[in-house]
Amino acid sequence: MYFSFIIKTYLMEIFLEILKFTIPGLIVFAATYFILKQYISSQYDLKALELRSKYSKDAIPLKLQAYERLLLFCERISIPNLIFRLKTNAMTSIELRNAMIISVQKEYEHNMAQQLYTSQKLWDILSLAKNDVISMISQEATTIGPQENANQLSSQLLNKLQVGGRSPIDVSINAIKEEAKIILNV
């Protein structure tokens, strides 16, 4: 009995000696772990911030070029510019209508990649403007005979623009400018 008491006491002393070294070691390990974890996390956040900053510096010129292209797109599909570029004296109204619609569609397809740099809302506005221009051309062309002179269609389209007020192209141009202002923080 006495012998078992001595063994238990001896084992208890060994256990306490182990705890004297283990507990401080575990505390140092836990403190080191949390400090390193926090340090690595802050370094990761810093690198992510640097990458975002670099990306935004690289992306702003690309976005501005896209907005420039889209402004040019709007100007090229405006009805007065289409008439000026495409109409000839020998054209019939149906030929002018077809040439204008094809030109608008080609301009749109040529600028489709620009939607990477714009918001979905702006791209939807531009798509609606394109569709409105095509619709206006088709609608006015139906009121004129297909073999009539293109001058009649062009004057009717220009009159419709003057009477109609704000054109879809004007709305698109303003939307492009507003989104560019956001990018430039103006």
C-alpha positions in Angstrom: 0.0 0.0 0.0 2.7 2.4 1.0 4.6 1.4 -2.1 1.6 2.2 -4.4 1.3 5.6 -2.6 5.0 6.3 -3.5 4.5 5.3 -7.1 1.3 7.4 -7.4 3.2 10.4 -5.8 6.1 9.8 -8.2 3.9 9.6 -11.2 2.0 12.7 -10.1 5.4 14.6 -9.8 6.4 13.4 -13.3 3.0 14.5 -14.6 3.3 17.9 -13.0 6.9 18.2 -14.4 5.5 17.4 -17.9 2.7 20.0 -17.4 5.2 22.6 -16.3 6.9 22.4 -19.7 3.9 21.5 -21.9 1.5 24.3 -20.8 3.9 27.1 -21.5 4.9 25.4 -24.7 1.3 25.2 -25.8 0.7 28.8 -24.9 3.7 29.9 -26.9 2.6 27.8 -29.8 -0.9 29.1 -29.8 0.3 32.7 -29.5 2.8 32.2 -32.4 0.1 30.5 -34.5 -2.4 33.3 -34.1 0.2 36.0 -34.7 1.5 34.3 -37.8 -2.1 33.7 -39.0 -2.9 37.4 -38.6 0.3 38.4 -40.3 -0.2 36.1 -43.3 -3.8 37.3 -43.6 -2.8 41.0 -43.6 0.0 40.2 -46.1 -2.6 38.5 -48.3 -5.0 41.5 -48.0 -2.2 43.9 -48.9 -1.2 41.9 -52.0 -4.9 41.7 -53.0 -5.2 45.5 -52.6 -2.0 46.0 -54.7 -3.4 43.8 -57.5 -6.8 45.6 -57.4 -5.0 48.9 -57.6 -2.8 47.8 -60.5 -5.9 46.3 -62.2 -7.9 49.5 -61.8 -5.0 51.6 -63.2 -4.8 49.3 -66.2 -8.5 49.0 -66.6 -9.4 52.7 -66.5 -7.8 53.5 -69.9 -9.4 50.4 -71.4 -12.8 51.4 -70.1 -12.4 54.9 -71.3 -11.5 53.6 -74.8 -14.6 51.5 -74.7 -16.7 54.5 -73.8 -15.1 56.5 -76.7 -15.9 53.6 -79.1 -19.5 53.5 -77.8 -19.9 57.3 -78.3 -18.6 56.8 -81.8 -21.1 53.9 -82.3 -24.0 56.2 -81.2 -22.9 58.9 -83.6 -22.5 56.5 -86.5 -26.0 55.0 -86.0 -27.8 58.3 -85.6 -30.2 58.8 -88.4 -28.8 62.1 -89.7 -25.3 60.6 -89.9 -26.7 57.4 -91.5 -28.5 59.5 -94.2 -25.4 61.6 -94.8 -23.1 58.6 -95.2 -25.4 56.2 -97.1 -27.9 58.2 -99.3 -27.2 58.8 -102.9 -29.4 60.5 -105.4 -30.1 57.3 -107.4 -31.3 55.3 -104.4 -34.9 54.2 -103.8 -36.4 54.4 -100.4 -36.2 50.6 -99.9 -32.5 50.6 -100.8 -31.8 53.4 -98.3 -33.8 51.6 -95.7 -31.9 48.4 -96.2 -28.5 50.2 -96.3 -29.3 52.0 -93.1 -30.5 48.9 -91.2 -27.5 46.9 -92.4 -25.1 49.7 -91.4 -26.7 49.9 -87.9 -26.5 46.2 -87.4 -22.8 46.0 -88.6 -21.9 48.9 -86.3 -23.5 47.1 -83.4 -21.8 43.8 -84.1 -18.5 45.6 -84.5 -18.8 47.1 -81.0 -20.2 44.1 -79.2 -16.9 43.4 -77.4 -17.2 46.8 -75.7 -19.8 45.4 -73.4 -17.0 43.8 -71.4 -16.1 47.3 -70.1 -19.6 48.6 -69.4 -22.4 47.8 -67.0 -25.2 45.6 -68.1 -27.6 48.5 -67.7 -25.6 50.7 -70.1 -25.3 47.9 -72.7 -29.1 47.3 -72.5 -29.6 51.1 -73.1 -27.4 50.8 -76.2 -29.2 47.7 -77.5 -32.5 49.5 -77.1 -31.2 52.5 -78.9 -30.1 50.3 -81.8 -33.4 48.6 -81.9 -35.3 51.9 -81.7 -33.3 53.3 -84.7 -34.0 50.2 -86.8 -37.6 50.3 -85.8 -37.9 54.0 -86.7 -36.3 53.4 -90.1 -38.5 50.4 -90.8 -41.7 52.2 -89.6 -41.1 55.3 -91.7 -40.1 53.2 -94.8 -43.5 51.4 -94.7 -45.3 54.8 -95.1 -43.5 55.4 -98.4 -43.6 53.3 -101.5 -40.6 51.1 -102.0 -39.7 52.6 -105.3 -39.9 56.2 -104.2 -36.8 58.3 -104.1 -34.6 58.0 -101.0 -34.9 61.8 -100.5 -38.5 61.3 -99.4 -37.5 58.7 -96.7 -34.7 60.8 -95.5 -36.8 63.9 -95.1 -39.5 61.9 -93.4 -37.0 60.4 -90.9 -35.5 63.8 -90.2 -38.9 65.3 -89.6 -39.8 62.5 -87.2 -36.7 63.2 -85.2 -37.5 66.9 -84.9 -41.1 66.2 -83.8 -40.2 63.2 -81.6 -38.2 65.1 -79.1 -35.3 63.3 -77.4 -34.0 60.5 -79.5 -32.8 57.1 -78.2 -29.3 58.0 -79.3 -29.3 61.1 -77.1 -30.4 58.9 -74.1 -27.5 56.5 -74.9 -24.9 59.2 -75.2 -26.0 60.7 -71.8 -25.8 57.2 -70.2 -22.3 56.7 -71.6 -21.2 60.0 -70.2 -22.7 59.3 -66.8 -21.0 55.9 -66.5 -17.7 57.4 -67.6 -18.1 60.1 -64.9 -18.4 57.4 -62.3 -15.2 55.7 -63.5 -13.4 59.1 -63.5 -14.9 60.0 -60.1 -15.9 63.4 -61.5 
